[in-house]
Amino acid sequence: MADRPKRVEIHEEGPREGFQIEPGPISTAAKVEFIEALAETGLREVQSASFVDPRRVPGWADADEVARAIRRRPDVRYTCIWLNQRGLERAVATPLDIVGSIQLSASETFSLRNTNRDTSQTLAEQRKTLDFCKARGIAVTDAIVMTAFGCNYEGFISSERVRECVGVLLDLAAEYELQLSCVRLADTMGWANPTTVERIVGTVRERWPDLRLGLHLHDTRGTGMANALAGLQMGIDYFDSSCAGLGGCPFAGHQSAAGNICTEDLVYMCEEMGIETGIDLERLIECARMAERIVGHPLPGKLMHAGSLQPYRARNDS
């Protein structure tokens, strides 16, 4: 088991992850207000839009408008996602920070549900994306294996299958002479528990001990923060998360599919453990409360309701 990291990098996905699944409608102005507030917390990356087919994800039909309306801070990356070259072409026409990524699903059934492509078709699409990025000088920095811990359609996913997917992505990167800075393992459907996190991270690490790994965890069955702790104890220092616990995958085959682990709850846990995040927790809590006001219903984050320990410590120290 690796040492706990001294500092973690947190990639905020709340705007994209959250507004893709909310029935809405949520105004463009509210989305922009939320993104701009998140950028004031010390977060260095905010995933701000999803350039996907608005017939399938109507919550992001206004992705182009949101991207152009954000008042940007120079020290924050405002990123986005896309599922095909058409979406990428839309994205590069906006002021957002376009950072290339390659992806593969350990579950072929989910791949078909999510993008209408099987594994071989996905790899062909990835090559088109890499050709596009190479021709335009767009950096491709990371990769993600989706459904790495289990799938509602296929069930158990073996650690060997995940290792195989990581190898395919690394081979694809090498084919294009790319050096990936991180490979993320995604619990897209909320199947992970601390033991499977240890097993799958350990299996990948055995093959590539120097490869930086990140975790994209969902809290569908209440184990998200425990899984994050297991990752921290294995030295994971990169996490995707979602302010207030916003979101969920619309193609997970589960109506109660939860969003990513909650950003402010993760920040609180890390800071209490002496792991630096560089994030202003009190400001982040206010962002979570804003998110709840925007969507108009309770969200699953804990800290926005309980508050941090800072007021109590200040009272006892005075």
Buried (B, 14 or more C-beta within 10 A) or exposed (E): EBEBBEEBBBBBBBBBBBBBBBEBEBEBEBBBBBBBBBBBBBBBBBBBBBBBBEEEBBBBBBBBBBBEBBEBBEEBBBBBBBBBEEBBEBBBEBEBBBBBBBBBBBBBBBBBBBBEBBBEEBBEBBBEBBEBBBEEEBEBBBBBBBBBBBBBBBEEBEBEBBBBBBEBBBEBBEEBEBEBBBBBBBBBBBBBBBEBBBBBBEBBBEEBEEBBBBBBBBBBBEBBBBBBBBBBBBBBBBBBBBBBBBBBBBBBBBEEBBBBBBBBBBBBBBBEEEBEBEBBBEBBBBBBBBBBEBBEEEBBBBBBEEBBBEEEEEEEEE
